[in-house]
Amino acid sequence: MSKHHHCHAIGCVRPVPPKLLMCPGHWRLVPEALRAEVWRAYRPGQEKDKRPSREYLAAARAAIDAVAEREGKRRSMAARLFMPSLFAPSLFGGGKGGLG
């Protein structure tokens, strides 16, 4: 597990394996249908080649927003913390270019 990859729920710094979006506690807050959508859009190995699909990024953003809403955190904060054009490299543990 990368020491740099963490849960993408706002404010959470729990380490998680790069293929996971969130720690178990926050993942349970994501509605079941949305969890299924995240996994449906996930492509095995995307955390290695740093090339998730737009569908995965959209589902991940929706999951992060859902947790933010359940925790009473501002959705605009979620958007600032997770914008694929600026922050996608953090989705899989850092790097430059693409999602690397």
MDTraj code that builds the backbone (N, CA, C; nanometers):
import mdtraj as md
import numpy as np

residues = "MET SER LYS HIS HIS HIS CYS HIS ALA ILE GLY CYS VAL ARG PRO VAL PRO PRO LYS LEU LEU MET CYS PRO GLY HIS TRP ARG LEU VAL PRO GLU ALA LEU ARG ALA GLU VAL TRP ARG ALA TYR ARG PRO GLY GLN GLU LYS ASP LYS ARG PRO SER ARG GLU TYR LEU ALA ALA ALA ARG ALA ALA ILE ASP ALA VAL ALA GLU ARG GLU GLY LYS ARG ARG SER MET ALA ALA ARG LEU PHE MET PRO SER LEU PHE ALA PRO SER LEU PHE GLY GLY GLY LYS GLY GLY LEU GLY".split()
xyz = np.array([
    [0.0850, -0.1178, 0.0000],
    [0.0000, 0.0000, 0.0000],
    [0.0886, 0.1228, 0.0000],
    [0.0551, 0.2178, -0.0813],
    [0.1307, 0.3414, -0.0875],
    [0.1108, 0.4187, 0.0414],
    [0.2180, 0.4692, 0.0965],
    [0.2044, 0.5482, 0.2187],
    [0.1409, 0.6828, 0.1898],
    [0.1282, 0.7181, 0.0612],
    [0.0731, 0.8471, 0.0239],
    [-0.0743, 0.8416, -0.0133],
    [-0.1304, 0.7234, -0.0283],
    [-0.2709, 0.7135, -0.0676],
    [-0.3577, 0.7079, 0.0569],
    [-0.4632, 0.7877, 0.0561],
    [-0.5505, 0.7932, 0.1723],
    [-0.6960, 0.7993, 0.1287],
    [-0.7836, 0.7838, 0.2240],
    [-0.9279, 0.7943, 0.2032],
    [-0.9594, 0.9311, 0.1429],
    [-1.0515, 0.9334, 0.0458],
    [-1.0849, 1.0594, -0.0200],
    [-1.2053, 1.1297, 0.0402],
    [-1.2562, 1.0813, 0.1527],
    [-1.3598, 1.1567, 0.2227],
    [-1.2949, 1.2841, 0.2761],
    [-1.3693, 1.3921, 0.2739],
    [-1.3142, 1.5206, 0.3165],
    [-1.2609, 1.5118, 0.4586],
    [-1.1355, 1.5488, 0.4739],
    [-1.0723, 1.5542, 0.6052],
    [-1.0173, 1.4229, 0.6565],
    [-1.0405, 1.3127, 0.5884],
    [-0.9924, 1.1829, 0.6357],
    [-0.8526, 1.1572, 0.5802],
    [-0.7647, 1.1130, 0.6666],
    [-0.6275, 1.0826, 0.6243],
    [-0.5920, 0.9360, 0.6476],
    [-0.6940, 0.8528, 0.6696],
    [-0.6663, 0.7104, 0.6906],
    [-0.6059, 0.6506, 0.5638],
    [-0.4969, 0.5772, 0.5782],
    [-0.4376, 0.5135, 0.4598],
    [-0.5271, 0.4012, 0.4091],
    [-0.5355, 0.3901, 0.2773],
    [-0.6094, 0.2816, 0.2125],
    [-0.5281, 0.2342, 0.0929],
    [-0.5479, 0.1097, 0.0504],
    [-0.4790, 0.0630, -0.0707],
    [-0.5171, 0.1513, -0.1897],
    [-0.4272, 0.1729, -0.2835],
    [-0.4548, 0.2615, -0.3974],
    [-0.5792, 0.2275, -0.4774],
    [-0.6216, 0.1009, -0.4804],
    [-0.7407, 0.0687, -0.5587],
    [-0.8704, 0.1069, -0.4882],
    [-0.8626, 0.1458, -0.3618],
    [-0.9821, 0.1839, -0.2872],
    [-0.9982, 0.3348, -0.2825],
    [-1.1217, 0.3789, -0.2893],
    [-1.1522, 0.5207, -0.2846],
    [-1.1545, 0.5739, -0.1423],
    [-1.2047, 0.4921, -0.0508],
    [-1.2247, 0.5385, 0.0865],
    [-1.1928, 0.4295, 0.1878],
    [-1.1775, 0.4735, 0.3109],
    [-1.1615, 0.3799, 0.4223],
    [-1.2964, 0.3104, 0.4442],
    [-1.2977, 0.1966, 0.5125],
    [-1.4236, 0.1238, 0.5328],
    [-1.5334, 0.2066, 0.6006],
    [-1.4968, 0.2877, 0.6976],
    [-1.5968, 0.3685, 0.7674],
    [-1.6673, 0.4671, 0.6769],
    [-1.5915, 0.5347, 0.5932],
    [-1.6539, 0.6298, 0.5007],
    [-1.7236, 0.5584, 0.3851],
    [-1.6684, 0.4479, 0.3394],
    [-1.7305, 0.3734, 0.2297],
    [-1.8713, 0.3286, 0.2678],
    [-1.8904, 0.2920, 0.3952],
    [-2.0238, 0.2501, 0.4415],
    [-2.1251, 0.3643, 0.4350],
    [-2.0785, 0.4886, 0.4328],
    [-2.1695, 0.6034, 0.4238],
    [-2.2163, 0.6312, 0.2806],
    [-2.1499, 0.5704, 0.1837],
    [-2.1879, 0.5875, 0.0432],
    [-2.3102, 0.4993, 0.0165],
    [-2.4163, 0.5552, -0.0425],
    [-2.5340, 0.4722, -0.0733],
    [-2.4953, 0.3493, -0.1568],
    [-2.5630, 0.2403, -0.1312],
    [-2.5298, 0.1127, -0.1957],
    [-2.5260, 0.1220, -0.3483],
    [-2.6233, 0.1888, -0.4075],
    [-2.6265, 0.2009, -0.5544],
    [-2.5051, 0.2775, -0.6064],
    [-2.4617, 0.3770, -0.5324],
    [-2.3449, 0.4549, -0.5731],
    [-2.2155, 0.3754, -0.5538],
    [-2.2102, 0.2950, -0.4474],
    [-2.0930, 0.2057, -0.4308],
    [-2.0832, 0.1121, -0.5502],
    [-2.1975, 0.0579, -0.5927],
    [-2.1984, -0.0318, -0.7086],
    [-2.1529, 0.0420, -0.8340],
    [-2.1931, 0.1673, -0.8476],
    [-2.1529, 0.2462, -0.9640],
    [-2.0014, 0.2691, -0.9650],
    [-1.9435, 0.2972, -0.8501],
    [-1.7978, 0.3159, -0.8412],
    [-1.7279, 0.1876, -0.8854],
    [-1.7709, 0.0742, -0.8323],
    [-1.7062, -0.0524, -0.8699],
    [-1.7318, -0.0908, -1.0150],
    [-1.8499, -0.0586, -1.0663],
    [-1.8806, -0.0877, -1.2059],
    [-1.7866, -0.0085, -1.2985],
    [-1.7537, 0.1142, -1.2598],
    [-1.6671, 0.2000, -1.3415],
    [-1.5186, 0.1728, -1.3180],
    [-1.4872, 0.1034, -1.2100],
    [-1.3464, 0.0728, -1.1789],
    [-1.2914, -0.0282, -1.2797],
    [-1.1711, -0.0036, -1.3257],
    [-1.1019, -0.0956, -1.4154],
    [-0.9801, -0.1487, -1.3415],
    [-0.9680, -0.2804, -1.3230],
    [-0.8506, -0.3338, -1.2535],
    [-0.7220, -0.2812, -1.3173],
    [-0.6345, -0.2325, -1.2336],
    [-0.5063, -0.1807, -1.2794],
    [-0.5044, -0.0306, -1.3009],
    [-0.6198, 0.0357, -1.2937],
    [-0.6203, 0.1802, -1.3165],
    [-0.5379, 0.2550, -1.2122],
    [-0.5254, 0.1961, -1.0948],
    [-0.4431, 0.2597, -0.9917],
    [-0.2945, 0.2466, -1.0231],
    [-0.2611, 0.1550, -1.1126],
    [-0.1210, 0.1368, -1.1522],
    [-0.0850, 0.2209, -1.2742],
    [-0.1744, 0.2228, -1.3729],
    [-0.1425, 0.3004, -1.4937],
    [-0.1923, 0.4451, -1.4857],
    [-0.2635, 0.4775, -1.3771],
    [-0.3092, 0.6142, -1.3509],
    [-0.4011, 0.6679, -1.4607],
    [-0.4864, 0.5801, -1.5161],
    [-0.5755, 0.6198, -1.6243],
    [-0.7196, 0.5749, -1.5992],
    [-0.7822, 0.6242, -1.4914],
    [-0.9226, 0.5881, -1.4689],
    [-1.0110, 0.6536, -1.5748],
    [-1.1246, 0.5943, -1.5979],
    [-1.2190, 0.6482, -1.6955],
    [-1.2896, 0.7717, -1.6392],
    [-1.3496, 0.8472, -1.7302],
    [-1.4312, 0.9616, -1.6875],
    [-1.5474, 0.9122, -1.6019],
    [-1.5996, 0.7950, -1.6345],
    [-1.7108, 0.7385, -1.5586],
    [-1.6684, 0.7098, -1.4147],
    [-1.5469, 0.6555, -1.3997],
    [-1.4978, 0.6293, -1.2638],
    [-1.4812, 0.7607, -1.1878],
    [-1.4207, 0.8594, -1.2510],
    [-1.3995, 0.9873, -1.1836],
    [-1.5318, 1.0514, -1.1437],
    [-1.6328, 1.0416, -1.2302],
    [-1.7645, 1.0968, -1.1971],
    [-1.8274, 1.0217, -1.0799],
    [-1.8176, 0.8899, -1.0811],
    [-1.8736, 0.8099, -0.9717],
    [-1.7989, 0.8385, -0.8414],
    [-1.6673, 0.8518, -0.8497],
    [-1.5875, 0.8823, -0.7304],
    [-1.6266, 1.0181, -0.6737],
    [-1.6431, 1.1180, -0.7608],
    [-1.6852, 1.2510, -0.7142],
    [-1.8208, 1.2431, -0.6462],
    [-1.9127, 1.1675, -0.7059],
    [-2.0465, 1.1539, -0.6477],
    [-2.0393, 1.0863, -0.5105],
    [-1.9546, 0.9861, -0.4971],
    [-1.9392, 0.9169, -0.3683],
    [-1.8811, 1.0117, -0.2635],
    [-1.7816, 1.0886, -0.3008],
    [-1.7216, 1.1854, -0.2081],
    [-1.8259, 1.2887, -0.1663],
    [-1.9049, 1.3372, -0.2622],
    [-2.0105, 1.4329, -0.2309],
    [-2.1156, 1.3718, -0.1385],
    [-2.1505, 1.2449, -0.1614],
    [-2.2507, 1.1783, -0.0781],
    [-2.2037, 1.1693, 0.0667],
    [-2.0775, 1.1356, 0.0857],
    [-2.0236, 1.1275, 0.2216],
    [-2.0191, 1.2669, 0.2838],
    [-1.9767, 1.3653, 0.2063],
    [-1.9716, 1.5027, 0.2577],
    [-2.1100, 1.5484, 0.3039],
    [-2.2100, 1.5164, 0.2243],
    [-2.3464, 1.5545, 0.2598],
    [-2.3913, 1.4837, 0.3875],
    [-2.3633, 1.3554, 0.3985],
    [-2.4030, 1.2793, 0.5186],
    [-2.3308, 1.3286, 0.6431],
    [-2.2095, 1.3785, 0.6250],
    [-2.1322, 1.4292, 0.7389],
    [-2.1564, 1.5779, 0.7638],
    [-2.2412, 1.6385, 0.6820],
    [-2.2729, 1.7797, 0.7018],
    [-2.1624, 1.8729, 0.6551],
    [-2.0800, 1.8255, 0.5630],
    [-1.9727, 1.9090, 0.5096],
    [-2.0205, 1.9702, 0.3793],
    [-1.9718, 2.0864, 0.3489],
    [-2.0157, 2.1577, 0.2292],
    [-1.9754, 2.0850, 0.1031],
    [-2.0683, 2.0721, 0.0102],
    [-2.0400, 2.0063, -0.1172],
    [-1.9372, 2.0856, -0.1961],
    [-1.9394, 2.2174, -0.1849],
    [-1.8415, 2.2969, -0.2590],
    [-1.7005, 2.2647, -0.2101],
    [-1.6876, 2.2290, -0.0828],
    [-1.5575, 2.1886, -0.0303],
    [-1.5138, 2.0591, -0.0968],
    [-1.6081, 1.9669, -0.1155],
    [-1.5746, 1.8410, -0.1820],
    [-1.5274, 1.8682, -0.3241],
    [-1.5940, 1.9590, -0.3927],
    [-1.5547, 1.9906, -0.5300],
    [-1.4143, 2.0493, -0.5342],
    [-1.3814, 2.1353, -0.4400],
    [-1.2467, 2.1944, -0.4383],
    [-1.1413, 2.0898, -0.4074],
    [-1.1749, 1.9941, -0.3212],
    [-1.0763, 1.8939, -0.2814],
    [-1.0610, 1.7819, -0.3823],
    [-1.1615, 1.7643, -0.4689],
    [-1.1534, 1.6542, -0.5635],
    [-1.2039, 1.6994, -0.6989],
    [-1.1164, 1.7613, -0.7741],
    [-1.1478, 1.8044, -0.9104],
    [-1.0497, 1.7318, -1.0006],
    [-1.0984, 1.6445, -1.0888],
    [-1.0066, 1.5662, -1.1708],
    [-0.9020, 1.6490, -1.2429],
    [-0.9379, 1.7668, -1.2903],
    [-0.8414, 1.8454, -1.3660],
    [-0.7253, 1.8926, -1.2792],
    [-0.7473, 1.9069, -1.1501],
    [-0.6417, 1.9567, -1.0631],
    [-0.5892, 1.8529, -0.9658],
    [-0.6774, 1.7650, -0.9194],
    [-0.6392, 1.6776, -0.8099],
    [-0.6397, 1.5301, -0.8432],
    [-0.6663, 1.4924, -0.9659],
    [-0.6708, 1.3514, -1.0009],
    [-0.5430, 1.2777, -0.9645],
    [-0.4240, 1.3402, -0.9714],
    [-0.3054, 1.2650, -0.9309],
    [-0.3161, 1.2101, -0.7886],
    [-0.3878, 1.2799, -0.7007],
    [-0.3983, 1.2310, -0.5634],
    [-0.4893, 1.1098, -0.5520],
    [-0.5701, 1.0843, -0.6541],
    [-0.6618, 0.9713, -0.6483],
    [-0.5872, 0.8411, -0.6297],
    [-0.4699, 0.8296, -0.6890],
    [-0.3928, 0.7067, -0.6798],
    [-0.2571, 0.7281, -0.6151],
    [-0.2423, 0.8275, -0.5333],
    [-0.1211, 0.8397, -0.4552],
    [-0.0161, 0.9347, -0.5081],
    [-0.0530, 1.0330, -0.5881],
    [0.0421, 1.1370, -0.6243],
    [0.1056, 1.1180, -0.7590],
    [0.1971, 1.2045, -0.7891],
    [0.2684, 1.2007, -0.9157],
    [0.2267, 1.3138, -1.0054],
    [0.2856, 1.3188, -1.1229],
    [0.2575, 1.4260, -1.2185],
    [0.2021, 1.3690, -1.3471],
    [0.1204, 1.4467, -1.4106],
    [0.0681, 1.4077, -1.5397],
    [-0.0359, 1.2987, -1.5282],
    [-0.1397, 1.3085, -1.6047],
    [-0.2451, 1.2071, -1.6007],
    [-0.2937, 1.1891, -1.4592],
    [-0.2873, 1.0692, -1.4131],
    [-0.3231, 1.0415, -1.2748],
    [-0.2056, 0.9797, -1.2043],
    [-0.0908, 1.0317, -1.2285],
    [0.0270, 0.9659, -1.1801],
    [0.0959, 1.0246, -1.0715],
])
top = md.Topology()
chain = top.add_chain()
for i, resn in enumerate(residues, 1):
    res = top.add_residue(resn, chain, resSeq=i)
    for name in ("N", "CA", "C"):
        top.add_atom(name, md.element.get_by_symbol(name[0]), res)
traj = md.Trajectory(xyz[None], top)
